[in-house]
Amino acid sequence: MAHLLLTFAVKEEARAFHKLIGERSELKILITGIGRRNAERAIRKALAGQSPRLVLSCGFAGGLNPELAAGTVVFSVDEALTFPTDPPPTPPREESQLSDARGQFPSWEGTGVGSEAQGVATQPELLLAALLAACARPAKFHCAERIVITATEKRALRQQTGADAVEMESGVIRAICGEHAVPSATVRVISDDANEDLPLDFNRLMDSDQNLKYAKLTAALLKSPGKLGALLKLQKQTQAAAETLAPVLVKIISNRTQARL
């Protein structure tokens, strides 16, 4: 059984890490798919068959805090460890309560370990030490229902939520980990900063299951060929972000192993 489960929405987020870490019996990588429904389905299936000691929700995040440049690695941990930037703890919710009235997730990054005994057993302060030693920065995340496309949207979301970064899977993953009394943390890299517009509205290029449809992408580029350069730039930027995240995750795992987290 894998003691450590790392989740990524898409394989592109995990590729650099997998290349560095290789295959390890104590570690499992789970590709969940993009968004709440895919992440919920994947993590419930994974936890039904095993009970890892720790789950890390990894991958990309959009910047909301202007101080976070692309390539910055940010994290949030269970409420057993608190920071001024962490949101207040929220108890695990039933499946029917997983979205709020606006159809978006609140920032649940405080959910996870449910008891003091569990916190002591998993030594969460050592996880914190490993994250800080890897030069990751504590942050507040907002888990959104859709991809946030423009800098204007990011500024509004920052003002509305006070979050530093936005992504689409960690909230539900960590809430369900809380239901199973499995400790969890979010470790993400900023792929696009707060002042950056994405070149295309990727929400329009997905099917109902939030899978990117390359036929739609091709059609969008044929309609707006001037977007190709910006899209290639974003591709290089996200690849660089994944390559920045990978050694941080390896260092966290190495420190965790040495400290017997």
C-alpha positions, 0 to 999 in steps of 0.5 A: 500500500502507498503511504503517500498519495499525490494527486494531479489534475492532468499528466502534464502537471505530474510528468516532471515530478514522475521523471525525477522521482521514478517508481516507488512502492510507498508513493502513488501518483493519481491523475484525477482529471480537471475540476470538482466532479472528476477530482471527487470521483477519483479521490473517493475511488482511491480512498476506498481501496487504501488509506494513505498516511498523507495526501498531497494535492499538487499541480498548477494554480492561478495567482490571485495575490500580485506578489506571487510570480509565476513559478512560485510554489505555495502550500496550505496544510490541515488545521493542525498547523495554522498560519495567518493566511490560512482560512478558518477550519471547516468541517467535512461536508456531505456530498450534497453540500460540496458546492455553495449557492454560487456553484463554487467551492469555498476555500476548504484548505483547512479541512483534513485531520479530524483529531488531535490524536491523528495530528500527533500520530502523523507529526504534522509539524514535520510536514510543515518543516519539510514544506518550508525547507523546500522553500514553499510559501504558505498561502490561502487557496480558493477552489473554483468551479471554472478556469479563471481566465482574465486578470480582471476576474482574478482581481475580483476573486482576490477581493471577494475571497482574500485568497492568494491562488485559485485552482479547481480540485484541492477543496473537494480532495481535501474535504473527502480526505477529511471524511476519511480521517486522512491528513492532507495538504495542497502544494501547487505552483503558480502557472499564471500570475495575477496580472496575466490573461490566459490566451483563450477561454479554456472553459469553452474548449472543454466537454461536459466532463471538463476534458479539453477537446482538441478539435475545439482548440484547433477551431479556436486557433483557426478563428484567432490565429494571432493567439497561437504565439500566446498559447505557445508562450503559456505552454512553455510557462506551464512546463517551466512551472511543472519543472519548478514544482517537481524538485520541491515535491521531491525535497518534501518527500525526502525530508518526510522520509528522513523525519519519518512523517 
